[in-house]
Amino acid sequence: MATLKMAPTQVELLLHTAEGEFAQMVALVETQLSEAITAFERRDVALAERVALSDEKVDALNQRLDDRAFALLQANGLNDRALRHAVSFLKLSGELERVGDLAKNVAKRSVIICRQPPFDSSQVTGVVRLGRASLRQLSDILNAYQAGNLAGAEAVWSGDDDLDELYNSLYAELIGAMTENPAQVEPGAHLLFIVKNFERIGDHATNIAEVFHFLETGAHFEDDRPKGQDPAAVALPTRAS
């Protein structure tokens, strides 16, 4: 990679610009995920379709942040903090872009579900609860990042297994309903994709916590990442004879 001469004031300006664009991306992705959950809960096809289309704005910001980060990495004489910022922007924007993709996937599945007969209200409640938990986890880590709150980031990182447990419980419930009632198989399959997307959003929130910790301390978390039970290990019910 070629290096460039860059004055300290230019570095600061580039960092400030990248921070502003990252804040825009944060707002877009949080809104995208919140509206995807609402579209599913209210069976709102028009809103779900708007959420899917809004992902293009997230992708554009991700590309711009990548460009800023590469420009920083090409500069001579960056101090450790500036170097960590450059690397962190690459990782953070990538994590948010993936969350945006997952929110888009939820919205697209919701369009399909909205056009089918309504299913068990308890399943809807469970899916919405998981979605809001993933949104809360994402918002908590992004708020911690913007406030420079390392303790808040650690709380998100250590709390990921709570979201996993909620996901595993809902996964088993959906599989049970599909096993007992063949009419639940098609809608249940879409619901399984949606809840998996929410679970993965929790993983990305945890990734952001790790990147933020590295940015602030120059080190990684000392302990292994907490992780709930693998969904594949959940005992699945069999059809009653």
N, C-alpha and C positions, 0 to 999 in steps of 0.2 A: 504494500500500500504506500503510495507516494505521500510525503509529508509536506505541510504548508507552513509558512510563517504566519503566525496569528498573534496580534497584540493582546494583552490581557483584557483590554476593554472589549475587543471583538469576541473573545471567549465568553465573557460575562453576558454580552448581548445575545449570543447564540444560546447560552444556557437559559436566559430569561425568555427568549422566544419559544424554546422547546418546552419550558414549564407552562407557558400560556397555552400552547397547542395541546399539551397533555391534559391540562384542565378542561379544555373543550372536549377532548376525547372521553374523559371521565364522565362529564355531564351527558354526553350523547349515549354512552353505553348504559349508564344507570337508567336513563329514560327508556332506552330500547328494551332493557330487561323488564322494567316495571310495566311497560305497556304490553309486552308479550304475555306476562302473567294475567293482566287485566283482560286482554283479548280472549285468553283461554277461559277464564272464569265467567265472563259475560257472553261467551259464544259470539264474539263481535268479529265478523269476517273482515269488514272494512279496516278496522284497527289492526288486525293481524297482518293484513296485506301491506299497510303503511309501515309497520315495524320491519317487515322483510325488506322493503325498499330502502329504508333508512340506513341499512348496513353499508351502502355505498359511501356515505359520508364518513363512517368509521374507518373504512378501508383507505380513504384518501388521507385522513389525518395520520393513520399509521404509516403510510408511505412518506409523508412529510417529516414525521419524527425520525424515521429511519435515515432520511437524508441529513437531518440536523446532527444525528449521532455520528454518522460516518464523517461528516465535516469536522466534528470535534476530534474524532480519532485520528484524522489526518494532520492535526495541528501539532507543531513542535512545542515542547516545553510545558505540557499540561501538568499541573500538580496532581497528587493522588486523588483528591476530591473531585476534580474535573474529569479525570479518567473514569472514576467510578460512576459519575453522573452519565457520561457518554454510554458506557456499557449498560447502565441501568435503564436508560431511555429505550435502548434497543429491546431489552427484555420486557420492560413494563408495557410498552406499546404493543408488543407481540401478544402478551397475555390479555390485554384489553381487546385486541382484535379478535382473539379466539372467543372471548366472552360474547362479543357482538355476533359472531357466527352462531354460537349456541343459542342466543336469544332469537336470532333469525330462524334457526331450525325449529324452535318451540312455536314460533308464529306460523310457520308453514304447516307444521303438524296440526296446529289449532284450526287452520282453515279447513283441513280435511275433516277433523272431528266435528266442527260446527255444522257441517253439512250432513251429519249422520244423526240418527235419533239420540236424544239425551240418554246418558247412562247414569249409573248409581251416584246419587248426590254425595255419598260418603267418599267415593273415589275422587270426585271433583275437589272436595274439601281437602283431602290428603295431598293431592297434587299441588293445589294452591298453597297449602301450608309449606310444602317443601320448596316451592318456588320463592315464596317470601323469605324463607330462611336463607336461601342462597343469595337473594338480593341483599338481605341484612348483612350477611357475611362480606359480600363484596363492598357494600357501602362502608362498613366498619373499617376495612383495611384501607380503602381510599381516603376516608376521613383521617385515619391515623397517619397515612403518608403525607397528606396536605398539612397536618398539624405538627409533623415531626415527632409523633408519639410512638416511641419504640415499645412501650408497655402495651399499647393498644394493638400494635402489630403482632406482638407475641401472643396476646389473647386470641386473636384470629387464628394464628398458626396452631396453637394448642387446642383450639375448639373445633377443628375440622372433623374429628371423629363423631361429634354430636350430629352433624349433618349426615355423615355416613350411616349412622344408626337409624336416623329418620328415613333415609333412602331405602335401607335394607328392609325395614318394616313395611314400607309401602310397596316395595318390589314383591315381597312375599304375598301381600294382600292381593295385588293385581294378578299374580300368577294363580293364586287360589281361585279367584273369581273366574278366570279364563278356563281353569281346569273343570270347575263345577258347571259352567254354562258355556257351551260352544258359541252362543250368540255374542259372548263377551270377547271372543278371540280377536276379531278385527279391531274394535276400538281399543281393547286392552293393549294390543301391540303398539298402537300409536302412543298410548299413555306411557308405556315402558320406555319408548324413545324420549319422551318429554322429561320423565323423571331422571333418566340417565343424564340428559343435558343439564338439568339443575345440579345433579351431583358433581358433574365435571366443572361447573361454574365454581363450586366450592373449592375444588382442587386449584383452579386458577387464582382464586383469592388467596389461598395458602402460598402459591408460587409468588404472588405479589408481595406477601409478607416477607418471604425469604429474600427477595431482591431488595426490598426496602431496608431490611436489617443489614445486608451487605453494604448498601450505599452509606448508611449511617455509621457503621462500625468497621467496615473493611474485612469483616469475618462472617462466617456462616453460623447458623444456629448449631450449638454443640450437640444437642440430642437428635435422635432420629425423629423424622416427621411422624406425628401420631396418625394412625389410620385405623378406621373401623373395620369390621369384618367384611371380607370380600363377598359381594352379592352371590357369587357362584357357590359360596359355602352355605348359603341359606337353604335350609331344608324345604323342599317344595312339597305341597300337599298333593295327594293323588286323588283321582276321581272316586267318589264314594261308589261302592258296589250296589 
